[in-house]
Amino acid sequence: MAVYQCPGCDYRIDTEVGDSAEGFGPGFDWDSDVPEDWFCPDCGVRDKVDFDTIS
């Protein structure tokens, strides 16, 4: 499992926990379950490719 962080606003999404507001359940796969055109739900500025892996 991993945590991904937006470099613009520090929004974090943990693949172990998920984010129900974004439609990602616990244990989701970052590579296959998150669409390539997905963007940060908090700032809307950063795309999936911009997110940093922090753990």
Residue frames as qw, qx, qy, qz and C-alpha x, y, z in Angstrom:
[[0.000, 0.888, 0.460, 0.000, 0.00, 0.00, 0.00],
 [0.446, 0.108, 0.028, 0.888, 1.13, 3.57, -0.61],
 [0.012, -0.825, -0.364, 0.433, 0.24, 7.16, 0.14],
 [0.443, 0.411, 0.340, 0.721, 0.25, 9.70, -2.68],
 [0.185, -0.702, -0.297, 0.620, 0.47, 13.45, -2.07],
 [0.385, 0.842, 0.261, 0.273, -0.38, 16.45, -4.22],
 [0.582, -0.039, -0.112, 0.804, 2.68, 18.73, -4.40],
 [0.012, 0.525, 0.205, 0.826, 0.45, 21.79, -4.70],
 [0.483, -0.564, 0.012, -0.670, -1.83, 21.54, -1.68],
 [0.049, -0.333, 0.865, -0.373, -0.65, 18.46, 0.24],
 [0.848, -0.018, 0.035, -0.529, -3.89, 16.50, -0.34],
 [0.084, -0.364, 0.927, -0.011, -3.09, 12.87, 0.49],
 [0.868, 0.044, -0.133, -0.477, -4.71, 9.68, -0.64],
 [0.322, -0.404, 0.847, -0.126, -3.84, 6.37, 1.00],
 [0.540, 0.136, -0.692, -0.458, -4.42, 3.29, -1.13],
 [0.215, -0.088, -0.928, 0.292, -5.02, 1.21, 2.00],
 [0.143, 0.383, 0.568, -0.715, -7.79, 3.50, 3.28],
 [0.226, 0.527, 0.684, 0.452, -9.21, 4.82, 0.00],
 [0.075, 0.195, 0.122, -0.970, -11.25, 7.99, -0.49],
 [0.263, 0.484, 0.832, -0.063, -14.97, 7.32, -0.72],
 [0.209, 0.779, 0.163, -0.568, -15.70, 10.90, -1.84],
 [0.170, 0.600, -0.566, -0.540, -13.55, 10.25, -4.91],
 [0.894, 0.212, -0.111, -0.378, -14.96, 6.76, -5.47],
 [0.513, 0.435, -0.722, 0.165, -11.88, 4.81, -4.40],
 [0.846, -0.472, -0.104, -0.224, -12.48, 2.06, -1.88],
 [0.518, -0.674, 0.527, 0.013, -9.95, 0.63, 0.57],
 [0.696, -0.159, 0.649, 0.262, -7.19, -1.30, -1.16],
 [0.623, 0.760, 0.125, -0.133, -7.57, 0.41, -4.53],
 [0.748, -0.023, 0.296, 0.594, -4.72, 0.24, -7.04],
 [0.041, -0.740, 0.068, 0.667, -3.22, 3.64, -7.95],
 [0.117, -0.302, 0.677, 0.661, -2.05, 2.50, -11.38],
 [0.022, -0.226, -0.874, -0.429, -5.14, 0.68, -12.63],
 [0.087, -0.659, -0.730, 0.157, -8.04, 2.16, -10.61],
 [0.058, -0.754, -0.117, 0.643, -7.20, 5.88, -10.86],
 [0.632, 0.692, 0.303, 0.171, -7.84, 7.27, -14.36],
 [0.604, 0.077, 0.095, 0.787, -4.96, 9.03, -16.08],
 [0.048, 0.566, 0.219, 0.793, -7.04, 12.22, -16.36],
 [0.537, -0.707, -0.446, 0.111, -7.86, 12.31, -12.62],
 [0.244, 0.581, -0.218, 0.745, -6.81, 15.50, -10.85],
 [0.210, -0.047, -0.670, 0.710, -6.46, 16.66, -7.25],
 [0.216, -0.674, -0.675, -0.209, -9.92, 17.03, -5.67],
 [0.365, -0.699, -0.318, 0.526, -8.74, 19.77, -3.30],
 [0.137, -0.609, 0.173, 0.761, -6.85, 22.19, -5.55],
 [0.692, 0.624, 0.342, -0.123, -7.75, 20.91, -9.02],
 [0.165, 0.876, -0.380, -0.247, -4.35, 22.04, -10.25],
 [0.133, -0.502, 0.845, 0.128, -2.30, 18.87, -10.20],
 [0.817, 0.185, -0.373, -0.399, -2.85, 15.76, -12.28],
 [0.966, -0.249, 0.057, -0.034, -2.29, 12.14, -11.25],
 [0.812, 0.351, -0.168, 0.434, 1.19, 12.15, -12.80],
 [0.088, 0.727, -0.286, 0.618, 2.24, 15.05, -10.53],
 [0.752, -0.600, 0.048, -0.270, 1.49, 13.21, -7.27],
 [0.186, 0.584, -0.745, 0.264, 4.44, 12.14, -5.14],
 [0.827, -0.249, -0.504, -0.013, 4.67, 8.75, -3.41],
 [0.165, -0.725, 0.423, -0.518, 5.36, 9.45, 0.27],
 [0.454, -0.362, 0.767, -0.274, 5.18, 5.91, 1.66]]
